[in-house]
Amino acid sequence: MQLLVAVLLSVSFSSIVFADVVTVHQCKQGPLPVSVDVTGCRTTPCELPKGQDAAVLVDFTADRHLTALVPKVHASFGGVTVPFELPDDRKDGCQWLVGGVCPVSQNEDVTYELRLPVLAVYPSMSLTVELQLVDQDNTVATCFQLEAKVV
């Protein structure tokens, strides 16, 4: 019986720990998040289907008091980096905290949900997506780069 319980717990925890968490890269500024979970992606490059929102959960620990969070997204492809304009309803990162609100206390664990629209008119291509969450002082609270493909 103890062996069965141990096996079930092991399977349960490994499902939680490895659920769609992907490898990301360090930005030039700001700390890496604790984890990044892209729905439907287990390995990079993550496929971003046209005509759908890419759903990304970003877990990070605030290294200071945060009263504002603004997501800044950039896409890099073919040696060019361009800003990606989020819809107006997604520009206030505090509105997209999962189970939390601003202000965020120092050392608080936070989950931010990025809903990135991938329009049907986008060309199929490989790219690097960079997300910076910027605070009230325009300082990067967390940042990562993710290898992706628009499909």
RODO-2510 file (C-alpha; in nm, 4 decimals, decimal comma):
residues 151
     n   res          X          Y          Z
     1     m     0,0000     0,0000     0,0000
     2     q     0,2809     0,2424     0,0870
     3     l     0,4467     0,1665    -0,2450
     4     l     0,1236     0,2457    -0,4320
     5     v     0,0873     0,5777    -0,2484
     6     a     0,4508     0,6659    -0,3226
     7     v     0,4062     0,5887    -0,6939
     8     l     0,0838     0,7919    -0,7164
     9     l     0,2433     1,0884    -0,5403
    10     s     0,5455     1,0669    -0,7685
    11     v     0,3292     1,0646    -1,0808
    12     s     0,1150     1,3522    -0,9510
    13     f     0,4118     1,5724    -0,8640
    14     s     0,5921     1,5059    -1,1912
    15     s     0,2769     1,6116    -1,3810
    16     i     0,2654     1,9367    -1,1880
    17     v     0,6359     2,0122    -1,2193
    18     f     0,6705     1,9417    -1,5907
    19     a     0,3356     2,0724    -1,7217
    20     d     0,4264     2,2692    -2,0363
    21     v     0,7140     2,4548    -1,8657
    22     v     0,9597     2,5496    -2,1384
    23     t     1,3191     2,6610    -2,1539
    24     v     1,3640     3,0341    -2,2023
    25     h     1,6670     3,2572    -2,2468
    26     q     1,8027     3,5505    -2,0473
    27     c     1,7373     3,9053    -2,1683
    28     k     1,9963     4,1821    -2,1612
    29     q     1,8045     4,3438    -1,8730
    30     g     1,6095     4,2017    -1,5816
    31     p     1,5979     3,8686    -1,4007
    32     l     1,4604     3,5512    -1,5555
    33     p     1,1237     3,4341    -1,4270
    34     v     1,1055     3,1227    -1,2090
    35     s     0,9149     2,9430    -1,4858
    36     v     0,7342     3,0015    -1,8139
    37     d     0,4406     2,7822    -1,9147
    38     v     0,3217     2,8090    -2,2758
    39     t    -0,0059     2,6250    -2,3302
    40     g     0,0454     2,3338    -2,5676
    41     c     0,4256     2,3659    -2,5782
    42     r     0,6683     2,1281    -2,4096
    43     t     0,9833     2,2058    -2,6096
    44     t     1,1034     2,5044    -2,8067
    45     p     1,0455     2,6375    -3,0567
    46     c     0,6860     2,6744    -2,9390
    47     e     0,4278     2,6651    -3,2156
    48     l     0,1971     2,9682    -3,2176
    49     p    -0,1115     2,8852    -3,4275
    50     k    -0,2451     3,1670    -3,6453
    51     g    -0,5862     3,3007    -3,5498
    52     q    -0,5453     3,2156    -3,1799
    53     d    -0,4080     3,3750    -2,8658
    54     a    -0,0893     3,2212    -2,7332
    55     a    -0,1407     3,1698    -2,3584
    56     v     0,1708     3,2113    -2,1448
    57     l     0,1917     3,1915    -1,7648
    58     v     0,4973     3,3635    -1,6204
    59     d     0,5900     3,2844    -1,2600
    60     f     0,8355     3,5244    -1,0979
    61     t     0,9358     3,6523    -0,7564
    62     a     0,9246     4,0287    -0,7121
    63     d     1,2652     4,1557    -0,6045
    64     r     1,1128     4,4878    -0,4936
    65     h     0,7757     4,6534    -0,4229
    66     l     0,5768     4,6815    -0,7474
    67     t     0,2842     4,9204    -0,7872
    68     a     0,2565     4,8855    -1,1663
    69     l     0,3427     4,6249    -1,4294
    70     v     0,3497     4,6982    -1,8008
    71     p     0,4157     4,4160    -2,0486
    72     k     0,6504     4,5044    -2,3336
    73     v     0,6718     4,2443    -2,6083
    74     h     0,9200     4,2361    -2,8964
    75     a     0,9571     3,9947    -3,1855
    76     s     1,2920     3,9276    -3,3531
    77     f     1,3242     3,7605    -3,6923
    78     g     1,5695     3,7865    -3,9798
    79     g     1,8000     4,0164    -3,7832
    80     v     1,5216     4,2678    -3,7131
    81     t     1,3516     4,3368    -3,3787
    82     v     1,0107     4,5030    -3,3740
    83     p     0,7774     4,5976    -3,0879
    84     f     0,4576     4,3967    -3,0621
    85     e     0,1618     4,6133    -2,9667
    86     l    -0,0733     4,4383    -2,7260
    87     p    -0,4462     4,5192    -2,7386
    88     d    -0,5518     4,7984    -2,5019
    89     d    -0,7196     4,5593    -2,2580
    90     r    -0,3868     4,3770    -2,2071
    91     k    -0,1541     4,6712    -2,1494
    92     d    -0,1975     4,6825    -1,7703
    93     g    -0,0075     4,3828    -1,6364
    94     c    -0,1657     4,4244    -1,2928
    95     q    -0,5007     4,3288    -1,4486
    96     w    -0,3487     4,0006    -1,5707
    97     l    -0,2053     3,8689    -1,2451
    98     v    -0,3423     3,5248    -1,1628
    99     g    -0,4741     3,5179    -0,8064
   100     g    -0,3022     3,8433    -0,7186
   101     v    -0,3234     4,2197    -0,7500
   102     c    -0,0962     4,5201    -0,7475
   103     p     0,0728     4,6381    -0,5397
   104     v     0,3036     4,3375    -0,5199
   105     s     0,5249     4,3037    -0,2132
   106     q     0,8975     4,2395    -0,2279
   107     n     0,9694     3,8617    -0,2361
   108     e     0,6074     3,7842    -0,3317
   109     d     0,5599     3,5010    -0,5809
   110     v     0,3519     3,6253    -0,8726
   111     t     0,1958     3,4679    -1,1833
   112     y     0,1327     3,6912    -1,4836
   113     e    -0,0799     3,5720    -1,7757
   114     l     0,0198     3,6912    -2,1219
   115     r    -0,2462     3,6445    -2,3909
   116     l    -0,0573     3,7126    -2,7125
   117     p    -0,2783     3,7478    -3,0225
   118     v    -0,1418     3,5604    -3,3243
   119     l    -0,3364     3,7009    -3,6164
   120     a    -0,4343     3,4849    -3,9135
   121     v    -0,2616     3,7315    -4,1502
   122     y     0,0825     3,6788    -3,9922
   123     p     0,3307     3,4969    -4,2151
   124     s     0,4526     3,1535    -4,1079
   125     m     0,8009     3,2075    -3,9654
   126     s     1,0467     3,1353    -3,6873
   127     l     1,1057     3,4151    -3,4394
   128     t     1,2191     3,5023    -3,0896
   129     v     0,9565     3,6547    -2,8610
   130     e     1,0793     3,8711    -2,5732
   131     l     0,8585     3,9698    -2,2826
   132     q     0,9629     4,2381    -2,0354
   133     l     0,7420     4,3223    -1,7396
   134     v     0,8319     4,6796    -1,6511
   135     d     0,7498     4,8424    -1,3168
   136     q     0,6412     5,1906    -1,2072
   137     d     0,9998     5,3189    -1,2442
   138     n     1,0365     5,1741    -1,5954
   139     t     1,2705     4,9078    -1,4517
   140     v     1,2440     4,5496    -1,5754
   141     a     1,0888     4,3273    -1,3063
   142     t     1,1358     4,0091    -1,5115
   143     c     1,2239     3,9253    -1,8700
   144     f     1,2688     3,6250    -2,0947
   145     q     1,3191     3,5317    -2,4587
   146     l     1,1341     3,2389    -2,6133
   147     e     1,2033     3,0625    -2,9425
   148     a     0,8761     3,0250    -3,1367
   149     k     0,7242     2,9507    -3,4777
   150     v     0,4099     3,1052    -3,6229
   151     v     0,2211     2,8186    -3,7880
***
